[in-house]
Amino acid sequence: LEGMQAGVGAVIASVTYEMGAGIVKEKDGISLLIMAGAFVASCVFEVNVVYIVIICGLLGVLRTCMSRKGAGK
């Protein structure tokens, strides 16, 4: 199973690049801020990834609810 580590690392790197590139192409300032904040929280402040995922998920739900309220007016 040790030989699979490189393959798993490559898949993770590919998915990370594709997701990041999609966010940068959108040029949505809030999404860029969330992405940068998650990176800083993980790498600089060593926040547990589970907390980062939960917070980003909650931010996504909040943004969706706010955009739906704005569309209904």
DSSP file (Angstrom, degrees, kcal/mol; ACC not computed):
  #  RESIDUE AA STRUCTURE BP1 BP2  ACC     N-H-->O    O-->H-N    N-H-->O    O-->H-N    TCO  KAPPA ALPHA  PHI   PSI    X-CA   Y-CA   Z-CA
    1    1 A L    >         0   0    0      0, 0.0     3,-1.2     0, 0.0     4,-0.4   0.000 360.0 360.0 360.0 -17.0    0.0    0.0    0.0
    2    2 A E  T >   +     0   0    0      1,-0.3     3,-1.2     2,-0.2     4,-0.4   0.837 360.0  61.0 -64.4 -30.2    3.0    2.3    0.4
    3    3 A G  T 3> S+     0   0    0      1,-0.2     4,-0.5     2,-0.1     3,-0.4   0.714  95.2  62.7 -68.2 -19.5    3.2    2.7   -3.4
    4    4 A M  H <> S+     0   0    0     -3,-1.2     4,-2.5     1,-0.2    -1,-0.2   0.632  80.9  82.5 -80.2 -13.5   -0.3    4.1   -3.5
    5    5 A Q  H <> S+     0   0    0     -3,-1.2     4,-2.5    -4,-0.4    -1,-0.2   0.884  89.9  50.4 -60.6 -39.7    0.7    7.2   -1.5
    6    6 A A  H  > S+     0   0    0     -3,-0.4     4,-2.1    -4,-0.4    -1,-0.2   0.901 111.2  49.1 -65.7 -39.6    2.1    9.0   -4.5
    7    7 A G  H  X S+     0   0    0     -4,-0.5     4,-2.2     2,-0.2    -2,-0.2   0.912 112.0  47.7 -65.7 -42.7   -1.1    8.3   -6.5
    8    8 A V  H  X S+     0   0    0     -4,-2.5     4,-2.4     1,-0.2    -2,-0.2   0.911 111.5  51.2 -64.8 -41.8   -3.3    9.6   -3.7
    9    9 A G  H  X S+     0   0    0     -4,-2.5     4,-2.3    -5,-0.2    -1,-0.2   0.886 109.4  50.9 -61.5 -39.0   -1.1   12.7   -3.3
   10   10 A A  H  X S+     0   0    0     -4,-2.1     4,-2.3     2,-0.2    -2,-0.2   0.897 109.9  49.2 -66.4 -40.6   -1.4   13.4   -7.0
   11   11 A V  H  X S+     0   0    0     -4,-2.2     4,-2.5     2,-0.2     5,-0.2   0.919 111.9  48.6 -64.7 -43.1   -5.2   13.1   -6.9
   12   12 A I  H  X S+     0   0    0     -4,-2.4     4,-2.4     1,-0.2    -2,-0.2   0.916 112.3  48.8 -62.9 -43.3   -5.4   15.4   -3.9
   13   13 A A  H  X S+     0   0    0     -4,-2.3     4,-2.3     2,-0.2    -1,-0.2   0.900 111.9  49.6 -63.2 -40.8   -3.1   17.9   -5.7
   14   14 A S  H  X S+     0   0    0     -4,-2.3     4,-2.5     2,-0.2    -2,-0.2   0.928 112.6  45.7 -65.0 -46.0   -5.2   17.7   -8.9
   15   15 A V  H  X S+     0   0    0     -4,-2.5     4,-2.5     1,-0.2     5,-0.2   0.905 112.6  51.4 -64.6 -41.3   -8.5   18.3   -7.1
   16   16 A T  H  X S+     0   0    0     -4,-2.4     4,-2.4    -5,-0.2    -1,-0.2   0.916 111.5  47.3 -61.7 -43.6   -7.1   21.1   -5.1
   17   17 A Y  H  X S+     0   0    0     -4,-2.3     4,-2.8     2,-0.2     5,-0.2   0.934 112.8  48.3 -63.7 -46.5   -5.8   22.9   -8.2
   18   18 A E  H  X S+     0   0    0     -4,-2.5     4,-1.8     1,-0.2    -2,-0.2   0.898 113.7  46.4 -63.9 -40.7   -9.0   22.4  -10.1
   19   19 A M  H  X S+     0   0    0     -4,-2.5     4,-1.8     2,-0.2    -1,-0.2   0.928 114.9  46.8 -67.3 -44.0  -11.2   23.7   -7.2
   20   20 A G  H  X S+     0   0    0     -4,-2.4     4,-2.3    -5,-0.2    -2,-0.2   0.893 110.8  52.0 -64.2 -40.3   -8.8   26.7   -6.6
   21   21 A A  H  X S+     0   0    0     -4,-2.8     4,-2.3     1,-0.2    -1,-0.2   0.881 107.8  52.6 -64.7 -37.9   -8.7   27.6  -10.3
   22   22 A G  H  X S+     0   0    0     -4,-1.8     4,-1.5    -5,-0.2    -1,-0.2   0.892 109.9  47.9 -63.9 -39.6  -12.5   27.5  -10.5
   23   23 A I  H  X>S+     0   0    0     -4,-1.8     4,-1.0     2,-0.2     5,-0.7   0.911 112.3  48.7 -67.8 -42.1  -12.8   30.0   -7.6
   24   24 A V  H  <5S+     0   0    0     -4,-2.3     3,-0.4     1,-0.2    -2,-0.2   0.886 108.8  53.9 -66.1 -38.1  -10.1   32.3   -9.1
   25   25 A K  H  <5S+     0   0    0     -4,-2.3    -1,-0.2     1,-0.2    -2,-0.2   0.847 103.2  57.1 -65.1 -33.7  -11.9   32.3  -12.5
   26   26 A E  H  <5S-     0   0    0     -4,-1.5    -1,-0.2    -5,-0.2    -2,-0.2   0.818  92.2-150.8 -65.2 -30.1  -15.2   33.3  -10.9
   27   27 A K  T  <5 +     0   0    0     -4,-1.0     2,-0.7    -3,-0.4    -3,-0.1   0.841  35.9 157.9  58.6  36.4  -13.5   36.4   -9.5
   28   28 A D     >< -     0   0    0     -5,-0.7     4,-2.2     1,-0.2    -1,-0.2  -0.837  34.5-152.3 -91.0 116.3  -15.9   36.4   -6.5
   29   29 A G  H  > S+     0   0    0     -2,-0.7     4,-2.2     1,-0.2    -1,-0.2   0.853  91.9  51.4 -59.8 -39.3  -14.2   38.3   -3.8
   30   30 A I  H  > S+     0   0    0      2,-0.2     4,-2.5     1,-0.2    -1,-0.2   0.913 110.0  49.2 -67.6 -41.3  -16.0   36.5   -0.9
   31   31 A S  H  > S+     0   0    0      2,-0.2     4,-2.5     1,-0.2    -2,-0.2   0.900 111.6  49.6 -63.7 -40.1  -15.0   33.1   -2.3
   32   32 A L  H  X S+     0   0    0     -4,-2.2     4,-2.6     2,-0.2    -1,-0.2   0.896 111.1  49.9 -64.4 -39.5  -11.4   34.2   -2.7
   33   33 A L  H  X S+     0   0    0     -4,-2.2     4,-2.6     2,-0.2    -2,-0.2   0.900 111.1  48.5 -65.6 -41.5  -11.4   35.5    0.9
   34   34 A I  H  X S+     0   0    0     -4,-2.5     4,-2.5     2,-0.2    -2,-0.2   0.920 112.5  48.9 -64.0 -43.9  -12.9   32.3    2.2
   35   35 A M  H  X S+     0   0    0     -4,-2.5     4,-2.0     2,-0.2    -2,-0.2   0.932 114.4  44.4 -62.7 -46.4  -10.3   30.2    0.3
   36   36 A A  H  X S+     0   0    0     -4,-2.6     4,-2.6     1,-0.2    -1,-0.2   0.894 113.1  51.8 -65.5 -39.8   -7.4   32.4    1.6
   37   37 A G  H  X S+     0   0    0     -4,-2.6     4,-2.7     1,-0.2    -2,-0.2   0.891 108.8  50.1 -64.1 -40.2   -8.8   32.3    5.1
   38   38 A A  H  X S+     0   0    0     -4,-2.5     4,-2.0     2,-0.2    -1,-0.2   0.896 111.5  49.5 -64.9 -39.5   -9.1   28.6    5.1
   39   39 A F  H  X S+     0   0    0     -4,-2.0     4,-3.1     2,-0.2     5,-0.4   0.939 113.4  45.1 -63.9 -47.2   -5.5   28.3    3.9
   40   40 A V  H  X>S+     0   0    0     -4,-2.6     4,-2.0     1,-0.2     5,-1.8   0.911 112.1  51.9 -64.3 -42.8   -4.2   30.7    6.5
   41   41 A A  H  <5S+     0   0    0     -4,-2.7     6,-2.9    -5,-0.2    -1,-0.2   0.894 117.2  39.5 -60.8 -39.5   -6.2   29.0    9.3
   42   42 A S  H  <5S+     0   0    0     -4,-2.0     4,-0.3     4,-0.2    -2,-0.2   0.947 126.6  30.1 -75.9 -49.9   -4.8   25.6    8.3
   43   43 A C  H  <5S+     0   0    0     -4,-3.1    -3,-0.2    -5,-0.2    -2,-0.2   0.880 130.6  29.1 -83.5 -39.2   -1.2   26.4    7.5
   44   44 A V  T  <5S+     0   0    0     -4,-2.0    -3,-0.2    -5,-0.4    -4,-0.1   0.923 132.7  28.1 -89.2 -49.8   -0.4   29.3    9.8
   45   45 A F  S   <S-     0   0    0     -5,-1.8    -3,-0.2     2,-0.0    -4,-0.1   0.496  94.7-133.5 -94.7  -3.4   -2.7   28.8   12.8
   46   46 A E        +     0   0    0     -6,-0.3    -4,-0.2    -4,-0.3     2,-0.2   0.864  36.7 177.0  53.0  43.9   -2.8   25.0   12.5
   47   47 A V        -     0   0    0     -6,-2.9    -1,-0.2    -7,-0.1     5,-0.1  -0.561  40.8 -95.9 -74.0 140.4   -6.6   24.9   13.0
   48   48 A N    >>  -     0   0    0     -2,-0.2     4,-1.6     1,-0.1     3,-0.6  -0.323  27.8-130.5 -59.5 136.2   -8.0   21.4   12.7
   49   49 A V  H 3> S+     0   0    0      1,-0.2     4,-2.6     2,-0.2     5,-0.2   0.815 104.8  63.1 -61.7 -31.8   -9.3   20.8    9.2
   50   50 A V  H 3> S+     0   0    0      1,-0.2     4,-2.2     2,-0.2    -1,-0.2   0.918 104.1  47.5 -59.9 -42.9  -12.6   19.5   10.5
   51   51 A Y  H <> S+     0   0    0     -3,-0.6     4,-2.6     2,-0.2    -1,-0.2   0.890 110.9  51.6 -65.4 -38.9  -13.4   22.9   12.0
   52   52 A I  H  X S+     0   0    0     -4,-1.6     4,-2.6     2,-0.2     5,-0.2   0.922 110.4  48.2 -64.2 -43.8  -12.4   24.6    8.8
   53   53 A V  H  X S+     0   0    0     -4,-2.6     4,-2.3     2,-0.2    -2,-0.2   0.915 112.7  48.6 -63.2 -43.1  -14.7   22.4    6.7
   54   54 A I  H  X S+     0   0    0     -4,-2.2     4,-2.4    -5,-0.2    -2,-0.2   0.931 113.4  46.5 -63.3 -45.7  -17.6   23.0    9.1
   55   55 A I  H  X S+     0   0    0     -4,-2.6     4,-2.4     1,-0.2    -2,-0.2   0.915 113.3  48.7 -64.4 -43.1  -17.1   26.7    9.1
   56   56 A C  H  X S+     0   0    0     -4,-2.6     4,-2.1     2,-0.2    -1,-0.2   0.881 110.8  51.6 -65.8 -36.6  -16.8   26.9    5.3
   57   57 A G  H  X S+     0   0    0     -4,-2.3     4,-2.2    -5,-0.2    -2,-0.2   0.916 110.2  48.3 -63.7 -43.2  -20.0   24.8    5.0
   58   58 A L  H  X S+     0   0    0     -4,-2.4     4,-2.5     1,-0.2    -2,-0.2   0.887 110.0  52.1 -64.5 -38.7  -21.9   27.1    7.3
   59   59 A L  H  X S+     0   0    0     -4,-2.4     4,-2.6     2,-0.2    -1,-0.2   0.894 109.2  50.9 -63.5 -38.6  -20.7   30.1    5.3
   60   60 A G  H  X S+     0   0    0     -4,-2.1     4,-2.2     2,-0.2    -2,-0.2   0.906 110.6  47.8 -64.6 -42.4  -21.9   28.4    2.1
   61   61 A V  H  X S+     0   0    0     -4,-2.2     4,-2.6     2,-0.2    -2,-0.2   0.919 112.6  49.7 -63.7 -43.2  -25.3   27.8    3.6
   62   62 A L  H  X S+     0   0    0     -4,-2.5     4,-2.4     1,-0.2    -2,-0.2   0.918 111.3  48.3 -62.1 -44.7  -25.5   31.4    4.9
   63   63 A R  H  X S+     0   0    0     -4,-2.6     4,-2.2     2,-0.2    -1,-0.2   0.895 112.1  49.8 -63.7 -39.4  -24.5   32.8    1.5
   64   64 A T  H  X S+     0   0    0     -4,-2.2     4,-2.0     2,-0.2    -2,-0.2   0.927 111.7  47.4 -65.3 -44.9  -27.1   30.6   -0.3
   65   65 A C  H  X S+     0   0    0     -4,-2.6     4,-1.9     1,-0.2    -2,-0.2   0.900 112.9  49.3 -63.5 -40.2  -29.9   31.7    2.1
   66   66 A M  H  X S+     0   0    0     -4,-2.4     4,-1.9     1,-0.2    -1,-0.2   0.883 110.7  49.7 -67.5 -37.4  -28.9   35.3    1.7
   67   67 A S  H  X S+     0   0    0     -4,-2.2     4,-1.6     1,-0.2    -1,-0.2   0.854 110.2  50.8 -70.8 -33.3  -28.9   35.1   -2.1
   68   68 A R  H  X S+     0   0    0     -4,-2.0     4,-1.2     2,-0.2    -1,-0.2   0.877 109.4  50.2 -70.8 -36.5  -32.3   33.4   -2.1
   69   69 A K  H  < S+     0   0    0     -4,-1.9     4,-0.5     1,-0.2    -2,-0.2   0.900 111.5  49.2 -66.0 -39.6  -33.8   36.1    0.1
   70   70 A G  H >< S+     0   0    0     -4,-1.9     3,-0.6     1,-0.2    -1,-0.2   0.826 108.5  52.9 -68.9 -31.9  -32.4   38.8   -2.2
   71   71 A A  H 3< S+     0   0    0     -4,-1.6    -1,-0.2     1,-0.2    -2,-0.2   0.761 101.7  60.5 -74.9 -24.9  -33.8   37.1   -5.3
   72   72 A G  T 3<        0   0    0     -4,-1.2    -1,-0.2     1,-0.2    -2,-0.2   0.631 360.0 360.0 -78.0 -13.4  -37.3   36.9   -3.9
   73   73 A K    <         0   0    0     -3,-0.6    -1,-0.2    -4,-0.5    -2,-0.1   0.470 360.0 360.0 -77.7 360.0  -37.6   40.7   -3.6
